[in-house]
Amino acid sequence: MRDTALTKNIQNALTPKGVLTSLLEGNERYVANNLTPSNVNKLVQLTIDGQFPKAVILSCIDSRVPVELVFDQTIGDVFVARVAGNFENVDILGSLEYSCAVAGSKLVFVLGHESCGAVKAACDGVELGNITAMLDNIIPAAKMASDQVEGEANSTNKAFVAKTVENNVKLTIERIREKSKILQEMEDNGEIKIVGGVYSLHTGKVNML
């Protein structure tokens, strides 16, 4: 039973490597259907005056990827930023910078997922309202995949979609480092790690890239 929340002292003692390990161990519990119960009422009270999350996770909005559950985390443990296709933009970058430089998180985790609808739409060149501009962030990953995978370069090709999902995570990580001097310097100094993985809808497992 989890009935204590992260404090500043606990957060300060954490390392980026240790935080990553704790998230992956949590994912193992999730896959095994062995989630840790939490005293929600107590945690709500303990976190009223502040929060000291250990990581920030950039995820897709997909309802099949319940981020805190996927890593067996509870109230006060992690920041979660969500946008269809789990890519970065100015608002997301600001959120990541706040999480790490201001609030003390030790890890940035970019989490893609199998059969992502936004990725499939980018693979098919969908044009619809504001979705068109949103997909521009994912199209570079699809173009890269077209040179890496045989067959049709559209969503009917499962291998093409899977490779685009992976590329999108990797390119997002690269752009986070390029566009955020704050996060890049923190990573260079060993204060944080920026990593990525892909969630399997079939198994619930997060596979690191």
C-alpha positions in Angstrom: 0.0 0.0 0.0 1.4 3.4 -1.0 0.6 5.9 1.6 3.5 8.3 1.4 4.2 10.9 -1.3 7.4 11.9 -2.8 9.1 14.8 -0.9 11.8 17.2 -2.0 14.4 15.3 0.0 13.4 12.0 -1.6 13.4 13.6 -5.1 16.9 15.1 -4.5 18.3 11.7 -3.7 17.0 10.1 -6.9 19.2 9.6 -10.0 18.0 9.6 -13.6 19.1 5.9 -14.0 17.3 4.9 -10.8 14.1 6.7 -11.9 14.1 4.9 -15.2 14.6 1.6 -13.4 11.7 2.3 -11.1 9.4 3.1 -14.1 10.4 -0.1 -16.0 9.9 -2.2 -12.8 6.5 -0.6 -12.5 5.7 -1.6 -16.1 6.7 -5.2 -15.2 4.1 -5.1 -12.4 1.5 -3.7 -14.8 2.1 -6.4 -17.3 1.9 -9.0 -14.5 -1.5 -7.5 -13.3 0.2 -6.8 -10.0 -0.3 -3.0 -9.5 0.5 -1.5 -6.2 -2.6 -0.3 -4.3 -2.5 3.3 -3.1 -4.2 5.1 -0.2 -5.6 7.7 -2.6 -7.3 9.8 0.1 -4.1 10.1 2.1 -2.0 10.9 -1.0 -4.4 13.6 -2.0 -3.9 15.3 1.4 -0.1 14.8 1.4 0.3 16.5 -2.0 -2.0 19.6 -1.4 1.0 21.9 -0.6 3.4 20.7 -3.2 4.6 18.1 -5.7 7.9 16.5 -6.4 7.5 14.1 -9.3 10.5 12.0 -10.4 9.8 12.0 -14.1 7.8 13.6 -16.9 6.3 11.4 -19.6 5.4 12.7 -23.0 2.6 10.4 -24.3 0.0 10.2 -27.0 -3.6 10.9 -26.0 -4.7 7.3 -26.8 -7.1 6.1 -24.2 -5.6 2.6 -24.3 -2.3 3.9 -22.9 -3.1 4.9 -19.3 0.3 6.4 -18.5 0.4 6.3 -14.7 -1.0 2.7 -14.7 1.4 1.6 -17.4 4.3 2.4 -15.1 2.5 1.6 -11.8 2.7 5.2 -10.5 0.4 7.1 -8.3 -0.5 10.6 -7.2 2.5 12.9 -7.1 4.9 10.5 -8.9 5.0 11.7 -12.5 4.1 14.6 -14.7 2.3 13.5 -17.9 2.2 15.6 -21.1 -0.2 14.3 -23.7 -0.7 15.2 -27.4 -1.8 13.0 -30.3 1.4 11.5 -31.7 3.6 12.3 -28.7 5.7 15.0 -30.4 7.2 18.2 -29.0 6.1 21.7 -29.7 6.7 25.0 -27.8 4.0 24.3 -25.2 5.3 20.7 -24.6 8.9 21.9 -24.4 7.9 24.5 -21.9 6.1 21.8 -19.9 9.2 19.5 -20.0 11.5 22.4 -19.0 9.2 23.2 -16.0 9.1 19.6 -15.0 12.8 19.3 -14.8 14.4 22.7 -14.3 11.8 24.1 -11.9 10.1 21.1 -10.3 13.1 18.8 -10.2 12.2 15.8 -12.2 15.1 13.5 -13.2 13.8 11.9 -16.4 12.1 12.8 -19.7 10.4 9.8 -21.2 8.9 10.0 -24.7 6.4 7.2 -24.9 5.0 6.1 -28.3 2.6 3.2 -28.8 1.8 0.5 -31.2 -0.8 1.2 -34.0 -0.9 4.9 -33.1 -3.8 6.6 -34.9 -2.0 9.9 -35.3 1.0 8.1 -36.9 -1.3 6.1 -39.2 -2.9 9.4 -40.3 0.5 10.9 -41.0 1.4 7.8 -43.0 -1.7 8.3 -45.1 -1.3 12.0 -45.5 -4.6 12.8 -43.9 -5.8 16.4 -44.3 -8.6 17.6 -41.9 -8.8 20.9 -40.1 -6.1 21.5 -37.5 -5.2 17.8 -37.7 -3.3 18.6 -40.9 -0.8 20.9 -39.2 -0.5 18.5 -36.2 0.5 15.7 -38.5 3.3 17.8 -40.0 5.2 17.0 -36.8 5.0 13.2 -37.5 5.5 13.2 -41.3 9.4 13.3 -41.1 9.2 10.0 -39.2 7.1 8.5 -42.0 9.4 9.7 -44.7 12.3 8.1 -42.9 10.4 4.8 -42.6 9.7 4.8 -46.3 13.4 4.3 -46.9 13.7 1.6 -44.2 10.7 -0.7 -44.8 9.6 -2.5 -47.9 6.1 -2.4 -49.2 3.4 0.3 -49.3 4.2 3.5 -47.5 0.8 3.8 -45.9 -1.2 2.5 -42.9 -2.0 -0.8 -44.5 1.6 -1.8 -44.0 2.0 -2.7 -40.4 5.8 -2.8 -40.6 5.8 0.7 -42.0 3.5 2.0 -39.3 5.7 0.3 -36.6 8.9 1.8 -37.9 7.3 5.2 -38.1 6.2 5.0 -34.5 9.8 4.2 -33.5 11.2 6.9 -35.7 8.7 9.4 -34.3 9.9 8.7 -30.7 13.6 9.0 -31.8 13.1 12.2 -33.8 11.1 13.7 -31.0 14.0 13.1 -28.6 16.4 14.6 -31.0 14.3 17.7 -31.4 13.8 18.1 -27.6 17.6 18.2 -27.3 18.0 20.6 -30.3 15.2 23.0 -29.3 15.7 23.1 -25.5 19.1 24.3 -24.4 17.9 24.0 -20.8 17.1 20.2 -21.1 20.2 19.5 -23.2 22.5 21.1 -20.6 20.8 19.3 -17.8 21.3 16.0 -19.6 24.9 16.8 -20.4 25.5 17.6 -16.7 23.9 14.3 -15.7 21.0 15.9 -14.0 18.4 14.2 -16.2 18.1 11.6 -18.9 16.0 11.8 -22.0 14.8 8.4 -23.2 12.1 6.8 -25.3 10.1 3.6 -25.7 7.1 2.1 -27.4 4.1 0.6 -25.6 2.7 -2.6 -26.9 -1.1 -2.7 -27.1 -0.9 -6.5 -27.2 1.1 -7.1 -24.1 1.2 -3.8 -22.1 5.0 -3.9 -22.2 7.1 -0.8 -22.8 10.0 -1.6 -25.0 12.9 0.8 -24.8 14.5 2.3 -27.9 
